[in-house]
Amino acid sequence: MTNQEKLKPQSVFDCFAQVNRIPRPSKKEGKMIEFLRQFGEGLGLPTFVDDTGNVLIRKPATKGLEHLPVVILQSHMDMVCEKEASLDFDFETSPIETYIDGEWLKARGTTLGADDGIGVAMEMALLQSTDVKHGPLECVFTVDEETGLTGAEGMKPGFMTGRYLINLDSEDEGQIFISCAGGANTEAVFPWTEHFIPQGFVALGVRISGLTGGHSGDDINKRRANANKLLVRLLHDTLQKTDLRLLDIQSGGLHNAIPRDGYAVIAIPSDYKHQFIADANVFLSEVREEFAVTEPGLDIQVETEQMHPTSQSKEETRRMLTALRAVHNGVLETDQDLDWLVQTSSNLASIRYVNGQGVRVVTSQRSNILSARKNMSAQVAAALQLGGATTKTADGYPGWKLDPNSKLLKAARESYVRLFGKEPKVLAIHAGLECGLLSEKYPEIDMVSFGPTLRGVHSPDERLLIPTVQMVWDHLLDLLIHIE
């Protein structure tokens, strides 16, 4: 079997290849918006772009199915742009390069963009199909899901008219999601007052690398290490033993990704250099044992760097590292009724020195209970404030509440059993979905979410399980003709 023959359904993977040729970082989806507009108009279908940049393409029912209700298919057009640290790649100009590894589709050194490019591709394949039966469709493509959900937030009531909505942004085939967590970012700025470094110090670069990373919602319960927390832990331990000055820190990345790597430049007394290297090796051995299952690639490198004349003041560094070590990261609580469901969590996403501004810290909190999320954000902010930071928590986005009487869920379950002879899992997800915001604007719409199996999302390890795309495609097509 050739590689091309493995990619079924071919129409979906052909569309996915088109999507991956178009740069589409969050908040920079202009080229993708124009591509989708031309795609819809080129098919002769009514195509609309709202003020936020969301695209809607309507397709009438196939002959004989005009009586079926209007169904909305929804996916987001932006992608998380993460790459291997050593790779020279520009997400704003370069296409994603994919390859097949067994049953998985992967990208070369970058995120794959299947979150949620594969959902976009399924909608495109349906829109251009001439042999697929379906009722009237509204295919909706939203912007900026990954960094703020501003596409869904900016959508005005009336843009969509359907009674049912199928969100194609889930990551486990065989699972139907009917609820999701809400979330918010808490950001902080620590002061940076320039102080001259005493004589007799040496500058060292400390790098944490090789971590698994992943989605800060969907993967937060998988006991993966956070590069920011490990880096802070090592520096804070060192601060208890010797004089340490912070020259720079650039650690972590996107707010919705578990940090895979981190980097800091420190200055310590020259006569402590060899002891620090020995301490770093001991620390590496310890944390490798702690995360032996989840982080087989964990590594720490220490290299001599060019000495700076100044650093952050010693007291500011002490207070900041203490606060960052204390700030919560990971799962805080699980659901009281469903112990497999994460209720509340926080992710220490990035720590970055910005010249003239201080050290900017980004964290994200999630919960399926609003009061619990607010408490988690306040707890994180309090720890950061004790370290001298100014903090701000964004308004955030709402969760998606369970509808126990969902007719769409009933139809989706019956369809899955009819096709595959087994029950799908009906679940809530700890990650945020646009269904939360859309359900506030369109409370009358019945919604579910499903999709093919993805792993390593929001990291260069992102991969798509090829056979599950056909399964989801079959499920979707069957559901579209059985919704009443």
C-alpha positions in Angstrom: 0.0 0.0 0.0 1.5 3.4 -1.0 1.5 6.3 1.4 -1.2 8.1 -0.7 -3.5 5.0 -0.5 -3.3 5.1 3.3 -4.8 8.5 3.4 -8.5 7.8 3.4 -11.0 9.4 2.9 -8.9 10.9 0.1 -11.2 14.0 -0.3 -10.6 14.9 3.3 -6.8 14.5 3.2 -6.6 16.4 -0.1 -8.4 19.3 1.6 -6.1 19.0 4.6 -3.1 19.3 2.3 -4.6 22.5 0.9 -5.1 23.9 4.4 -1.5 23.1 5.5 -0.2 25.1 2.6 -1.7 28.3 4.0 -0.1 30.1 6.9 -2.7 30.5 9.7 -1.2 31.4 13.1 -3.7 32.6 15.6 -4.6 36.3 15.1 -2.9 36.2 11.7 -5.5 34.2 9.7 -6.0 36.7 6.9 -4.7 34.4 4.2 -6.9 31.5 5.4 -10.0 33.8 5.6 -9.4 34.8 2.0 -8.8 31.2 0.9 -12.1 30.0 2.5 -14.0 32.9 1.0 -12.7 32.1 -2.5 -13.3 28.4 -1.9 -17.0 28.9 -1.1 -17.6 31.4 -3.8 -15.7 29.2 -6.3 -18.3 26.5 -5.6 -21.1 28.9 -6.2 -22.2 28.7 -2.6 -23.5 31.7 -0.4 -20.4 32.7 1.5 -20.1 35.3 4.3 -17.3 36.8 6.4 -18.3 38.6 9.6 -16.5 41.6 11.2 -14.4 39.3 13.3 -13.2 37.2 10.3 -15.4 34.1 10.8 -16.4 32.5 7.6 -19.8 30.9 6.9 -20.6 28.9 3.7 -24.1 27.6 3.2 -24.9 24.5 1.1 -28.4 23.4 0.3 -29.7 19.9 1.0 -29.3 17.2 -1.6 -32.5 16.4 -3.5 -35.1 14.7 -1.4 -33.6 15.8 2.0 -34.8 19.3 2.0 -37.1 18.5 5.0 -34.1 17.9 7.3 -33.2 20.7 9.8 -30.2 23.0 9.1 -27.1 21.5 10.7 -24.0 23.7 11.5 -20.6 22.2 11.2 -18.0 24.2 13.0 -14.2 24.2 13.3 -11.5 26.8 13.8 -9.1 27.8 11.1 -6.1 28.9 13.3 -3.4 26.6 14.6 -0.9 26.5 17.5 2.6 27.4 16.1 5.2 25.4 18.0 8.4 24.0 16.6 11.5 22.3 17.8 13.9 24.8 19.2 16.7 24.0 16.7 14.4 24.3 13.6 14.5 27.4 11.4 10.8 27.7 10.4 8.5 30.7 9.8 4.9 29.9 10.5 3.8 33.1 8.7 5.3 32.2 5.4 6.1 28.4 5.3 3.7 25.5 4.6 3.5 22.6 7.1 5.5 19.6 5.8 3.8 16.3 6.7 4.9 12.7 6.5 3.4 9.3 7.3 4.8 7.2 10.1 3.0 3.9 10.3 -0.7 4.8 11.0 0.2 8.3 12.1 0.4 11.6 10.1 3.1 13.9 11.5 4.9 17.1 10.7 8.6 17.7 10.3 9.6 19.5 13.5 6.5 21.6 13.9 2.9 21.3 15.0 0.8 19.4 12.4 -2.1 21.8 12.4 -4.7 18.9 12.6 -6.0 20.9 15.6 -8.2 22.0 13.9 -7.2 21.8 10.3 -8.7 18.3 10.0 -12.0 19.7 11.0 -11.7 22.4 8.4 -10.8 19.8 5.8 -13.9 17.7 6.6 -16.1 20.7 6.1 -14.4 21.6 2.8 -14.8 18.0 1.6 -18.5 18.1 2.3 -18.9 21.5 0.6 -17.3 20.3 -2.6 -18.8 16.8 -2.6 -21.3 15.9 -5.3 -22.2 12.4 -4.1 -22.7 12.8 -0.3 -26.3 13.0 0.9 -27.1 15.6 3.5 -29.7 18.1 4.7 -29.1 21.9 4.5 -25.6 22.8 5.9 -23.9 25.8 7.4 -20.2 25.3 7.5 -18.6 27.8 9.9 -14.9 28.4 10.3 -13.9 30.6 13.3 -10.7 32.6 13.9 -8.4 32.7 16.9 -9.7 29.8 18.9 -6.2 29.0 20.3 -5.2 32.3 21.9 -8.5 33.8 23.1 -11.6 32.4 21.4 -12.1 35.8 20.0 -13.8 34.5 16.8 -16.6 32.8 18.8 -16.7 35.7 21.2 -17.1 38.2 18.3 -19.7 36.3 16.4 -23.0 38.1 16.5 -26.4 36.4 17.0 -28.0 35.6 13.7 -24.8 34.8 11.8 -25.7 31.1 12.1 -29.3 29.9 11.7 -29.1 26.1 12.2 -30.8 24.2 15.0 -28.0 21.7 15.6 -24.2 22.3 15.8 -21.5 19.7 15.4 -18.1 21.0 16.6 -15.2 19.1 14.9 -12.5 20.0 17.3 -12.2 17.0 19.6 -9.2 14.7 19.8 -10.4 11.2 20.6 -12.4 9.1 18.1 -15.2 7.2 19.8 -15.8 9.9 22.3 -18.6 12.4 22.0 -18.2 15.6 24.1 -21.2 17.4 25.5 -19.5 19.8 28.0 -16.2 21.7 28.5 -14.4 23.8 31.0 -14.2 27.5 31.1 -11.0 29.3 31.6 -9.0 32.6 32.0 -5.4 33.8 31.9 -3.7 35.4 34.9 -0.7 37.4 33.8 1.9 39.1 36.0 4.9 41.5 35.7 7.8 41.2 38.1 10.0 44.3 38.5 13.5 44.3 37.1 15.8 46.9 38.6 19.3 46.9 37.0 22.1 46.2 39.6 25.8 45.9 38.8 27.2 42.4 39.3 30.1 42.1 41.7 33.6 41.1 40.5 34.4 37.4 40.6 31.2 36.1 39.0 30.7 33.8 36.0 27.7 33.8 33.6 26.0 30.4 32.8 23.2 29.5 30.5 20.8 26.9 31.9 18.5 25.1 29.5 15.7 22.6 30.2 14.7 20.6 27.1 13.3 17.4 25.7 10.0 17.5 27.6 6.8 16.1 26.1 4.6 19.2 26.5 1.1 19.1 25.3 -2.3 20.8 25.7 -2.7 22.6 29.0 -6.3 21.4 29.3 -6.5 18.0 27.7 -3.1 16.8 28.9 -2.8 18.5 32.3 -3.7 15.3 34.2 -1.0 13.2 32.5 1.7 14.0 35.0 4.0 15.7 32.5 6.7 18.0 33.7 6.5 21.7 33.2 9.8 23.2 32.0 9.1 26.5 33.8 8.6 24.8 37.1 11.7 22.7 36.8 13.9 25.7 35.8 12.5 27.7 38.7 13.1 24.8 41.1 16.7 24.4 40.1 17.4 28.2 40.4 15.6 28.5 43.7 17.5 25.6 45.1 20.8 27.3 44.0 19.7 30.6 45.6 19.6 28.8 49.0 23.3 27.8 48.6 25.1 30.7 47.0 24.7 34.2 45.6 22.7 34.1 42.3 21.9 36.9 39.9 19.4 36.6 37.1 20.6 38.0 33.7 17.9 36.8 31.5 15.0 34.3 31.4 13.1 33.1 28.3 11.1 30.0 29.3 7.9 28.4 28.0 5.7 29.5 25.2 1.9 29.7 24.5 -0.6 30.1 27.3 -2.4 26.9 26.3 0.6 24.6 26.0 2.5 22.8 28.8 6.0 24.2 28.4 8.5 21.8 26.8 11.7 23.9 27.2 13.1 26.8 29.2 16.2 28.9 29.3 17.8 31.3 31.8 21.1 33.1 32.1 22.5 33.4 35.6 25.6 34.8 37.3 27.1 33.0 40.3 30.5 33.2 42.1 33.2 31.8 39.9 34.4 29.4 42.6 30.9 27.9 42.7 30.7 27.1 39.0 31.8 23.4 39.2 29.6 22.8 42.2 26.6 24.2 40.3 27.3 22.0 37.4 27.4 19.0 39.7 24.2 20.1 41.4 22.5 20.4 38.0 23.5 16.9 37.2 22.2 15.6 40.5 18.9 17.5 39.9 18.6 16.1 36.4 19.0 12.6 37.8 16.4 13.2 40.5 13.7 14.7 38.1 14.4 12.0 35.5 13.4 9.5 38.2 10.4 11.6 39.2 9.2 11.7 35.6 10.6 8.4 34.3 7.4 7.4 32.6 6.2 10.7 31.1 9.5 12.5 30.3 12.1 10.0 28.8 13.8 12.8 26.8 14.3 15.3 29.7 17.7 17.0 29.6 19.5 19.9 31.3 22.5 21.7 29.7 24.7 24.2 31.4 27.0 26.4 29.2 29.3 29.4 29.9 27.8 32.6 28.6 29.1 36.1 28.0 28.9 38.1 31.3 26.5 41.1 31.5 27.5 44.1 33.5 24.1 44.2 35.3 21.3 41.9 36.4 17.9 42.0 38.1 18.4 43.0 41.7 19.2 40.1 44.1 16.2 40.7 46.2 13.8 40.9 43.2 15.2 37.6 42.0 14.8 36.0 45.4 11.2 37.1 45.7 10.3 36.2 42.1 11.7 32.7 42.2 10.1 32.1 45.6 6.7 33.1 44.2 7.1 31.1 41.0 8.1 28.0 43.0 5.0 28.4 45.2 2.5 29.1 42.4 0.2 26.2 41.7 0.7 24.2 38.5 -1.3 21.2 37.4 -4.5 19.6 38.6 -6.0 21.1 41.7 -9.3 19.2 42.0 -11.2 16.5 40.2 -15.0 16.4 39.7 -16.8 15.3 42.9 -19.1 13.0 40.9 -16.8 11.9 38.1 -13.3 11.3 39.5 -11.8 10.8 36.0 -12.7 14.4 35.1 -10.4 17.2 36.0 -12.4 20.0 37.5 -9.9 22.7 38.2 -6.3 23.3 37.1 -3.6 25.9 36.4 -0.7 26.0 33.9 2.5 28.1 34.4 2.8 28.8 30.7 5.7 31.3 30.2 8.3 33.4 32.1 10.0 36.0 29.9 12.2 39.0 30.6 11.2 41.9 28.4 13.8 44.7 28.3 12.3 47.8 29.9 9.2 46.1 31.1 10.3 43.4 33.6 9.6 39.7 33.7 6.2 38.8 32.2 4.6 35.7 33.4 1.5 34.0 31.8 -0.6 31.4 33.5 -3.9 29.9 32.6 -6.7 28.5 34.8 -9.5 26.1 33.8 -12.6 24.7 35.6 -16.0 23.5 34.7 -17.3 25.5 37.8 -17.0 29.3 37.4 -16.5 29.9 41.1 -13.7 27.3 41.3 -12.0 28.9 38.3 -12.2 32.3 39.9 -10.7 31.0 43.1 -7.9 29.3 41.2 -7.1 32.5 39.4 -7.2 34.4 42.7 -4.9 31.8 44.3 -2.3 32.1 41.5 -2.5 35.9 41.5 -2.0 36.0 45.3 1.2 33.9 45.1 2.6 36.1 42.3 1.7 39.3 44.2 3.5 38.0 47.3 6.6 38.0 45.1 6.2 41.6 44.2 4.4 41.2 40.9 1.5 43.2 39.5 -1.2 40.9 38.2 -4.3 40.9 36.0 -6.8 38.2 35.3 -8.7 38.3 32.0 -12.4 38.0 31.8 -12.0 34.5 30.4 -14.5 32.4 28.6 -17.4 30.3 29.8 -17.8 26.6 30.1 -20.3 24.6 28.1 -23.0 23.2 30.2 -24.4 19.7 29.8 -27.8 19.3 28.2 -29.1 15.9 29.4 -32.0 16.1 26.9 -29.9 16.7 23.8 -31.6 15.2 20.7 -28.4 15.6 18.8 -26.5 13.5 21.3 -29.2 10.8 21.1 -28.9 10.8 17.3 -25.0 10.8 17.4 -25.0 7.8 19.8 -27.5 5.8 17.7 -25.5 6.5 14.6 -22.2 5.4 16.2 -23.7 2.1 17.4 -25.3 1.5 14.0 -22.0 1.9 12.3 -19.5 0.3 14.7 -21.6 -2.0 16.9 -20.5 -0.4 20.2 -21.4 2.5 22.4 -19.3 5.7 22.1 -18.1 7.3 25.3 -20.1 10.4 26.2 -17.8 12.8 28.1 -17.0 16.3 29.3 -13.6 17.8 28.4 -11.3 19.9 30.6 -10.1 21.9 27.6 -12.0 24.9 26.3 -14.2 24.6 23.3 -15.9 27.3 21.3 -19.2 25.6 22.2 -19.1 27.4 25.6 -19.2 30.9 24.0 -21.5 29.9 21.2 -24.0 28.3 23.6 -24.2 31.7 25.4 -25.0 33.5 22.1 -27.2 30.7 20.7 -28.8 29.1 23.7 -31.4 27.3 21.5 -28.8 25.4 19.5 -28.2 21.7 20.4 -24.5 20.9 20.3 -22.0 18.0 20.4 -18.3 17.7 19.6 -16.3 14.9 18.2 -13.3 14.3 16.0 -10.4 11.9 15.0 -7.7 10.9 17.4 -4.9 13.4 17.9 -1.9 13.1 20.2 0.8 15.6 21.2 -1.4 18.6 20.3 0.1 22.1 20.8 3.6 20.6 20.5 5.9 19.5 17.6 4.9 15.9 18.5 1.3 16.5 17.3 0.1 13.6 15.2 -3.1 12.3 13.7 -4.2 8.7 13.8 -5.0 8.2 10.1 -7.7 5.3 10.4 -9.8 7.4 12.8 -10.4 10.1 10.1 -12.4 7.6 8.0 -14.3 6.5 11.1 -15.2 10.1 12.0 -16.1 10.9 8.4 -18.4 7.9 8.2 -20.0 8.8 11.5 -20.5 12.4 10.4 -22.1 11.5 7.1 -24.5 8.9 8.7 -25.5 11.4 11.4 -26.3 14.1 8.8 -29.0 12.0 7.2 -30.5 10.8 10.5 -31.0 14.1 12.4 -34.7 15.0 12.6 
